[in-house]
Each structure stands twice: as C-alpha cells, then as structure tokens.
Amino acid sequence: MRSVTVKAGKKYEVLIGTGILDSVSELIAGVTKTKHVIVVSDDNVYPLYGQTVVKKLEDDGYQVERFVFPHGEASKNLSVFGELQEKMCDAHLSREDLLIAVGGGVVGDLAGFAAATYQRGIPFVQIPTTLLAAVDSSVGGKTAVDLPNGKNQVGCFYQPSLVICDPATLATLPDTEYRNGCAEIIKYGVLDSEELFEKILQKPVCEQYEEIIERCVSIKRDYVEEDEFDRGKRMLLNYGHTIAHAIEACSRYEIPHGQAVAIGMVMITKASAAKGLCDPELAKRVENIVRAYGLPYETGFAKEDLSEAGMADKKNTSDSVRLVIPEAIGGCTVRRIPRAEFISWLQEGGAV
C-alpha cells in the first residue's frame, strides 16, 4: 500500500492500494472512534461499491446510514444538498460521527460540503471510485455545489480526514470516465515535468494506476500545502479549466469535466503559441497526447457564447480573467487578462 501525507489545515493520509477497500473498517478506525456513520453515494456507484462498504462496516459493528442520489452533475445542487442535511439530522448524527463519500467528483464535492456545514463540521472520508476523483478532486479540500448560473458557486475548503483509493474500483469504469481521468493526469504532466509527460505518453495510465495516482496526488499535495486556499501557486492547477468551465456551461453540463479540460488545455496552449508565449511545438504535443487518449481537442461552441459563459467563473474578477499559460512542459504561469480580451484568446485557441 502506498501512502501520501497531506499537511494542510488538517493532516491526513491518502492511501493507495489494490484491495484496500476490504479493510475499510480498520482504516477509518484510525481517524475516528465513532461507530455511527453515513455513507453517501450515487445510484451508479452504490450498487457497485457503496453496498460493499456498508456491509463491511455493519459486519464490523457500525451503525450505518445511507444516502443515495441520482448520478450526474445535475444532482450537485442546493436541493440535493439540503436533502442530505435533513437525512443526517433525522439520523441524529453528531459532530463526533463520520460521513463517508463513495464515488466520483460529484459525490465527493456534495458530500464534502455537507460534512463541512452540518453542525459546523463533521469528519469525512473520501473513497474515490473514478480516476479523475482519485488523482484530483478527492484531495485538497475543495467542496461545493452548483448554482443555475455557474459551477461550484457555493462551497468551502474543508479537508477530509482520510482518502482511501483502491484502484480495483477503476475496473468498472466506463471508457469515457477513464479518459476523463486521463485528461487531469495530462494536466499534471504539463505542469510537472517532461518525465511524467513522457511516462503517460509512452505507457497507458491503466497499466500503471498505483504509480500514476501516487505521483499526481503527491504533486497536488505540494500545491495544496503551499497554497491551501487557492490564492497563489495552487491556481496553476486550473490549467485548461477556465475554458473548460465555459464549455461545460455551454453544453449544460452534458460534456463531462475531463473532456472539457482536454479541450481547454489544447485551446489555451494554441492561443499561447499564437500570442508568442510558448513554442508552437508545445501546442502540437499537448494536442497529440490528448488525441492519443481519445479525448476531444476542439469545440463547436461559438467564441461569443464561450466568452459569456466564462464570465461566470468564480476565479475571475469584475474586470479580468485568470488564465494559466503553458510556457513549456513543467513551466506554467498565471496571467490575468482584461475581460474584453478573453474572446480573442478563445479565437486564437480555435473557437469560431
């Protein structure tokens, strides 16, 4: 079993190992003394892994509540969030009890926000079951729900007490979800080093799950420890995301996050090359690796629509847009541009 220690507002371990979900009771016993827990999952993941977690916990003497909601980004809203809060209250969960999130990014975001706000905060454990959640969203403490006019508009920073990542759960991933996770891993490759970039180019991620998950989590750990609240260095983790969030909004969230990030990375790198901020060869390399993983690399949405959708991004201000500019593999910077110039970046990136 591999372990990555995160020292943020709360110190916790990210445990990575095939088959470790079988030891869920022993693992959570290391972070809480309670025997009263609630397992939160969606209707896709619960039959696969949520039921397994519940049974193991109950067999080991835990009193387990369950909250299962419809899968998909559309459920990450204040209504479902309220239903979960009511469920915890009706179950008489206390501040000493534990929430366990079993699922992908939507489950982790919603459940984490509920844990952060129920009775001003109860401990929670992340059990990511998608590649994207394993390498990215389960670590770092970002929790949130969406509003009709924007993604992740209501949320807070709240670190988990433990992350249990069992790559065996990735065996049931649909191909689309696997590729969504690969998009975030490509992001880490561009941010970190030629070595990581080439490693995932030369050998499929699915053939080196434990090593790649540990590597990506370690990279994110370093960003989070230096800048827990996303005011400085951690902003670099948003490479490709400003455009991605606009694409997601324009698609009414029918385009998954990973696919949108893949397009966003290609577009912002093309735009950076067109503006002389990086070598055009870098844009080709990013597009090539995105293509190699079967991810989309362009969008059919008009630049005007993307620009308008991008204005709702919470990372922007009233007069500027924040972009992560790739200057080289392992060398990215954050740049603020006037809002009026964003549309030209989209055009340079390939939007019509």
Salt bridges, closest charged atoms under 4 A:
ASP22 OD1 - LYS56 NZ 3.50
ASP43 OD1 - HIS71 ND1 2.76
GLU58 OE2 - ARG66 NH2 2.66
ASP59 OD2 - LYS55 NZ 2.85
GLU65 OE2 - HIS36 NE2 2.81
GLU73 OE2 - LYS76 NZ 3.47
ASP97 OD2 - HIS36 ND1 3.53
ASP109 OD2 - LYS76 NZ 2.84
ASP136 OD1 - LYS187 NZ 3.21
ASP136 OD1 - LYS220 NZ 3.70
ASP146 OD1 - LYS76 NZ 3.75
ASP175 OD2 - ARG179 NE 2.59
GLU184 OE1 - LYS187 NZ 2.90
GLU184 OE2 - HIS241 NE2 3.16
GLU184 OE2 - HIS257 NE2 3.12
ASP192 OD2 - ARG215 NH2 3.07
GLU194 OE2 - ARG285 NH1 2.87
GLU195 OE1 - ARG215 NH1 2.74
GLU198 OE2 - ARG285 NH2 3.02
GLU210 OE1 - ARG2 NE 3.50
GLU211 OE2 - LYS199 NZ 2.92
GLU214 OE1 - ARG2 NH1 2.57
ASP222 OD1 - ARG221 NE 2.68
GLU226 OE1 - LYS233 NZ 3.53
ASP230 OD2 - LYS142 NZ 2.90
GLU248 OE1 - LYS151 NZ 2.69
GLU248 OE2 - HIS257 ND1 3.09
GLU287 OE1 - LYS270 NZ 3.40
GLU287 OE2 - ARG291 NE 2.94
GLU304 OE2 - LYS303 NZ 3.57
ASP313 OD2 - HIS245 ND1 3.13
ASP313 OD1 - LYS315 NZ 3.91
